Amino acid sequence: MLEPDGYREDHTDNCCHMKHTPRSEAQHKNLQNRLNRMIGQLNGIGRMLEENRYCGDILTQVAAVESALQGFGYIVLKEHLETCVVEEVLNGNDKIMDETMELVKKLK
């Protein structure tokens, strides 16, 4: 059932509600592997700072993490569009499009 704000009654806020369609094991594993790689890259940058490494080398690693994080975000966005947004539209919630546009703006 939709609430007056256009969301289903289980909607609490934009950061704390759960997906209604769970990620597949493969999707979860892919995202977790990407996240773990980024954590490793960030830890590597921390070691580079401790070792007083050349700024250009550190910046190269920063660019790699930024690119990996952007790719991660695009995968989550694609999944969001294919599951959460479709479900909300099919349930009559046209306000989901406003939320989706805001998410796209945040990601770029």
C-alpha positions, -999 to +999 in steps of 0.1 A: +000+000+000+013+035-009+017+061+018+008+098+011+044+104+001+041+079-027+062+052-011+051+018+002+043+018+039+076+000+047+095+030+034+113+048+062+140+070+047+164+069+017+193+052+035+177+026+057+151+006+038+157-028+024+156-041-011+124-061-018+141-082-045+172-097-030+205-097-049+214-130-064+244-148-049+265-139-080+255-102-078+263-101-041+297-118-047+306-095-075+298-064-055+316-077-024+347-086-045+348-051-060+344-035-026+372-057-011+395-047-040+388-010-033+395-015+004+428-031-005+436-002-028+428+023+000+450+003+024+477+004-002+474+042-004+477+044+033+509+023+032+522+046+005+517+076+027+534+059+056+564+051+033+565+087+021+561+076-015+561+099-045+530+120-049+525+110-085+523+073-075+498+080-048+477+101-072+477+073-097+463+049-070+437+075-060+425+077-096+423+039-097+401+038-066+379+066-079+374+047-111+366+015-093+342+033-070+324+049-100+321+015-116+307+000-084+281+028-082+271+022-118+265-015-112+244-007-081+225+020-101+218-005-129+205-030-104+184-004-088+168+006-121+161-030-130+146-040-097+136-014-072+125+013-097+106-012-119+088-026-088+078+009-076+066+019-110+045-013-113+031-005-079+019+029-090+047+050-074+056+076-100+076+096-074+103+070-076+115+087-108+123+119-088+143+099-064+161+081-092+171+113-109+185+126-076+205+094-073+219+097-108+229+133-101+248+122-069+266+095-088+282+117-115 
